[in-house]
Amino acid sequence: MYKSFYICIAVLLFSCDSKTRKAEHPVTSQPNIVILLADDMGYGELGCYGQQTIKTPHIDKMASEGMRFTQFYAGSPVCAPSRGVLMTGIQVGNLNVRGNYGLVADGSWGRVALKKTEITIGEMLQKAGYQTAFIGKWHLGVPHDVSTWAAGRGFDYAVQEQWGDKAEGGKFDVDDHWVNGRDSVIHYDWKKYDSKDVFRTNLAIDFLNKERNTQKPLFLVMSYRTPHAHEPNLREAERYKNFGWPENERRHASRISMLDEQVQRLLDKLKDMGELENTLVIFTSDNGPQAENHSEQFFKSSGGLKGKKRDMYEGGVRVPMIAWWEGKIQPGTTSDHPGIFYDFMPTLAEIAGIEAPVQTDGISFLPELLGKNQKEHAHLYWELQVGPEKEGFRQALRRGQWKVVHYEKTGFPELYNIEKDLFESSDQAQEQTELLDEINTLMRNQSVPNPHWPFSGNNKE
């Protein structure tokens, strides 16, 4: 029996792409993996991260029973590139997606998709024998090419929203949720659901009821809408009504509390199915808090950190990150390990007992989850292009306690000691000129040229 088992493992490993990095802590039994991804949730918008007003008891409980990271970072301070980093394990300066919009073939500013050569974690785990599913916001393809949608990038079952121009003419309805590419469509009617995340959780539960193949381990990505600004209609109108807040702030808080409930609904379903016993659950956010339909200061959405969505300061890139894995992660632990979204690919590969594609710039944080010695990055890097002008390019790099932030609009780099100055209030650029030059040079060399991003790749002249 044992001989057969090891032969099976050997065959599985041999079948992987030969250009891979070998897992250092192989897992002998492939667990289920569930990623719960909030959209624009700030570092301070959960009770377990210091939120005093908005109630999130279920996610807080998850943190108390798992591991809460205090220095975990998104891949970028805006949706598309951050999600691309998470999905591919590639740091944003090496990725094909570096902003929500980039320069496209006709010379206009439009959507950019992941390259087909950029392997996704869906493709990686699908090849490893997982049943893979994705529900919600993809944001890594182009509307006219279905092969760039989630169903074409490694997910056996995918339900996603879409917007923009259809290949045959006309525009997509943003409330339509497309199943397995364009096989079928499910319309979101806001008058029937308290929020879009209630609807999406129903879709996930329907998948588990009707499509789940229990002969395979599960990889599920739940890409929620909350608390992104673009949900104009909301049926739920009573929660927090007596607090006297402006209606936009009441809605913001209400949606976060509803998301908390939907997370628990999904976990309860997995538990009822017997699927939660060997499941790693990760909750995080794609970037810092939005301030498009409310004030990020009203609930201290960044937790006091400087900046918000699209900013290179800590408030734009430092995000909540909670990992729960019964029997594996010590309950109630807090980690100050500086992890980042490009660490997901090697971590999930190691958890699945396979090898990670060599494309990844990440380091597995599985040892940290298991209380073992954890390797750390020499540095962490971010960049973003906002709009088609040179002034919209921005970068940041953290090396140890030091962080350089550079906005092309201002023309000069800033330097912060974030261990002593977490809120980035004291620029040390004038006092630490040699250190600034050293880290700034390192930062400028982290990005490779790419035709979609003319000001990236150190092409700034």
Secondary structure, DSSP 8 states (H G I E B T S, - for coil): -HHHHHHHHHHHHHTS-SSEE--SS--SS--EEEEEEESS--TTSSGGGT-SSS--HHHHHHHHTSEEESSEE-SSSSHHHHHHHHHH---GGGSS--SSSEE-TTSSEE-----TTS--HHHHHHHTT-EEEEEE---SS-TT-GGGSGGGTT-SEEEEE--SB-TTSSB--TTEEEETTTTEEEE--GGGSSSHHHHHHHHHHHHHHHT--TTS-EEEEEE--TT-S-----S---TTGGG---HHHHHHHHHHHHHHHHHHHHHHHHHHTT-STTEEEEEEESSS---SSS-TTTTTTTTT-S--TT-SSHHHHB--EEEE-TTTS-TTEEE---EEGGGHHHHHHHHHTS-EETT------HHHHTTS-----S-EEEEEE-SSSGGGEEEEEEETTEEEEEETTT-SEEEEETTT-TT--S--TTT-HHHHHHHHHHHHTS----TT-TT-TT---
